[in-house]
Amino acid sequence: MSDLISKADVLPLHSRTPLEWGRAVLADPVPLLADHAFLEKKAAQNAMELLTRWPGEWLPGWVETMTGIARDEAAHLSQVVRLLTRRGGRLGRSHSNPYASQLRALVRLGGQDEIIDRLFASALIELRSCERFSVLATCAAEMEGAEDLAALYKALFSSELGHFKVFLKAAHRTAGGGVRRKLASIPVEFRWQEMLAAEAKILEGQAVGPRIHSGVPA
């Protein structure tokens, strides 16, 4: 699984998750899986909400892209719930994710800026999840009886990486494609770097515990 860590090391995040975090959260896999299930549910809902938020009058391929992501996330939810149930756990009725909430609070409201920021926030969540799954896959592979978890996280690494790229590309496409791309890419890239830096600070401030986006133990 060291190849996943190597792949994760080149992701454009401003902070890295140590293996110690993975070992700590996997010590209590039931609440970790319950948290993960809600994240997949929210990811599917997010894609469905974005389904009709295409920029301008129309953007070819937008609906198909968001539909595909929603379908993927719903399939991931099913996989995670299956493992949760197998371990004797179940979903609660409610869930909170301070990390995602604080990321979404960065979104500027109104017009094209709001759509771009929503796509960037979605890309960041997928990007950090991708990095965390590389750590979880590596740590689960070291544990006895956690082969199913290792396989799940390894598979999800590639999927989340793909979704990150889709959201990032959609943000740049929203800002302007074709002949306008050079005019839009500089301010859009600046905003992306701002949000990357903010994401690292938000994650640093999270409480520790068995959650996908929890803080790192001291």
Backbone hydrogen bonds, N-H to C=O, Kabsch-Sander energy under -0.5 kcal/mol:
donor,donor_aa,acceptor,acceptor_aa,energy
4,L,1,M,-1.4
5,I,1,M,-1.1
6,S,2,S,-2.1
7,K,3,D,-2.1
8,A,4,L,-2.6
9,D,5,I,-1.9
10,V,6,S,-0.5
10,V,7,K,-0.9
11,L,8,A,-1.6
13,L,11,L,-1.3
21,W,18,P,-1.2
22,G,18,P,-0.9
23,R,19,L,-2.3
24,A,20,E,-1.9
25,V,21,W,-2.4
26,L,22,G,-2.0
27,A,23,R,-0.5
27,A,24,A,-0.8
28,D,25,V,-1.3
32,L,28,D,-1.2
33,L,29,P,-2.7
34,A,30,V,-2.2
35,D,31,P,-2.4
36,H,32,L,-2.3
37,A,33,L,-2.5
38,F,34,A,-1.7
39,L,35,D,-1.7
40,E,36,H,-2.1
41,K,37,A,-2.1
42,K,38,F,-2.5
43,A,39,L,-2.3
44,A,40,E,-2.1
45,Q,41,K,-2.1
46,N,42,K,-2.7
47,A,43,A,-2.0
48,M,44,A,-1.9
49,E,45,Q,-2.4
50,L,46,N,-2.1
51,L,47,A,-0.7
52,T,49,E,-0.6
53,R,50,L,-2.1
62,W,59,L,-2.0
65,T,61,G,-2.2
66,M,62,W,-2.5
67,T,63,V,-2.4
68,G,64,E,-2.1
69,I,65,T,-2.0
70,A,66,M,-2.4
71,R,67,T,-2.2
72,D,68,G,-2.2
73,E,69,I,-2.8
74,A,70,A,-2.2
75,A,71,R,-1.9
76,H,72,D,-2.3
77,L,73,E,-2.4
78,S,74,A,-1.8
79,Q,75,A,-1.9
80,V,76,H,-2.7
81,V,77,L,-2.7
82,R,78,S,-1.9
83,L,79,Q,-1.7
84,L,80,V,-2.5
85,T,81,V,-2.8
86,R,82,R,-1.9
87,R,83,L,-1.2
88,G,85,T,-1.9
89,G,84,L,-2.6
101,S,97,N,-2.4
102,Q,98,P,-2.6
103,L,99,Y,-1.9
104,R,100,A,-2.6
105,A,101,S,-1.2
106,L,103,L,-1.6
107,V,104,R,-1.3
114,E,110,G,-0.9
114,E,111,G,-0.5
115,I,111,G,-1.2
116,I,112,Q,-2.5
117,D,113,D,-2.6
118,R,114,E,-2.3
119,L,115,I,-2.2
120,F,116,I,-2.4
121,A,117,D,-2.9
122,S,118,R,-2.2
123,A,119,L,-2.4
124,L,120,F,-2.5
125,I,121,A,-2.1
126,E,122,S,-2.1
127,L,123,A,-2.5
128,R,124,L,-2.9
129,S,125,I,-2.3
130,C,126,E,-2.4
131,E,127,L,-2.0
132,R,128,R,-2.7
133,F,129,S,-2.7
134,S,130,C,-1.5
135,V,131,E,-1.4
136,L,132,R,-2.7
137,A,133,F,-2.7
138,T,134,S,-1.7
139,C,135,V,-2.5
140,A,136,L,-2.9
141,A,137,A,-1.6
142,E,138,T,-0.5
142,E,139,C,-1.0
143,M,139,C,-0.5
143,M,140,A,-1.2
146,A,143,M,-1.0
150,A,146,A,-2.4
151,A,147,E,-2.3
152,L,148,D,-2.2
153,Y,149,L,-2.6
154,K,150,A,-2.0
155,A,151,A,-2.1
156,L,152,L,-2.5
157,F,153,Y,-1.6
158,S,154,K,-1.0
159,S,155,A,-1.3
160,E,156,L,-3.0
161,L,157,F,-2.0
162,G,158,S,-1.9
163,H,159,S,-2.2
164,F,160,E,-2.6
165,K,161,L,-1.9
166,V,162,G,-1.9
167,F,163,H,-2.6
168,L,164,F,-2.5
169,K,165,K,-2.4
170,A,166,V,-2.3
171,A,167,F,-2.0
172,H,168,L,-1.9
173,R,169,K,-2.4
174,T,170,A,-2.4
175,A,171,A,-1.8
176,G,172,H,-1.0
180,R,177,G,-1.8
181,R,178,G,-1.3
184,A,180,R,-2.0
185,S,181,R,-2.8
186,I,182,K,-0.7
188,V,184,A,-2.1
189,E,185,S,-2.6
190,F,186,I,-2.0
191,R,187,P,-2.2
192,W,188,V,-2.3
193,Q,189,E,-2.3
194,E,190,F,-2.0
195,M,191,R,-2.3
196,L,192,W,-2.2
197,A,193,Q,-2.1
198,A,194,E,-2.2
199,E,195,M,-2.4
200,A,196,L,-1.6
201,K,197,A,-1.5
202,I,198,A,-2.5
203,L,199,E,-2.6
204,E,200,A,-1.9
205,G,201,K,-1.2
205,G,202,I,-0.5
206,Q,203,L,-1.7
211,R,209,G,-2.3
214,S,211,R,-1.3
215,G,207,A,-2.5
